[in-house]
Amino acid sequence: MRENHKQVTPSDIANHLIGYERLLDFFKEAQNQTPKGIGLKKDSKASGTYILLQFKLGDKRVAKACNCAFTMDGIANALRKAKQVSEAYRYWFICFCFRY
């Protein structure tokens, strides 16, 4: 995780921005807090705006759905899931390296 950023909470941002601007600012701050190698991507469709987890598999960057809507709660859940994916990937990598 990137250490130079403070923890973001919806109440910090609520003081100076309103509406969709608040969501975008919170999303950008959450993107900065994601672990290295994993990112958050905003995906807009006709049915709504969703958040995808984007990470590297082999030589390609892949975006996978994390079932999170583009809301304050959805952004916080996507950040939590990104950290869980990072931990699982790190655990898998350590087990794979020590096997061989």
Secondary structure in CASP SS format (residue, H / E / C, confidence):
PFRMAT SS
TARGET T0000
AUTHOR 0000-0000-0000
METHOD secondary structure of the structure
MODEL  1
M C 1.00
R C 1.00
E C 1.00
N C 1.00
H C 1.00
K C 1.00
Q C 1.00
V C 1.00
T C 1.00
P H 1.00
S H 1.00
D H 1.00
I H 1.00
A C 1.00
N C 1.00
H C 1.00
L C 1.00
I C 1.00
G H 1.00
Y H 1.00
E H 1.00
R H 1.00
L H 1.00
L H 1.00
D H 1.00
F H 1.00
F H 1.00
K H 1.00
E H 1.00
A H 1.00
Q H 1.00
N H 1.00
Q H 1.00
T C 1.00
P C 1.00
K C 1.00
G C 1.00
I E 1.00
G E 1.00
L E 1.00
K E 1.00
K E 1.00
D E 1.00
S E 1.00
K E 1.00
A C 1.00
S C 1.00
G E 1.00
T E 1.00
Y E 1.00
I E 1.00
L E 1.00
L E 1.00
Q E 1.00
F E 1.00
K E 1.00
L E 1.00
G C 1.00
D C 1.00
K E 1.00
R E 1.00
V E 1.00
A E 1.00
K E 1.00
A E 1.00
C E 1.00
N E 1.00
C E 1.00
A E 1.00
F C 1.00
T C 1.00
M H 1.00
D H 1.00
G H 1.00
I H 1.00
A H 1.00
N H 1.00
A H 1.00
L H 1.00
R H 1.00
K H 1.00
A H 1.00
K H 1.00
Q H 1.00
V H 1.00
S H 1.00
E H 1.00
A H 1.00
Y H 1.00
R H 1.00
Y H 1.00
W H 1.00
F H 1.00
I H 1.00
C H 1.00
F H 1.00
C H 1.00
F H 1.00
R H 1.00
Y C 1.00
END
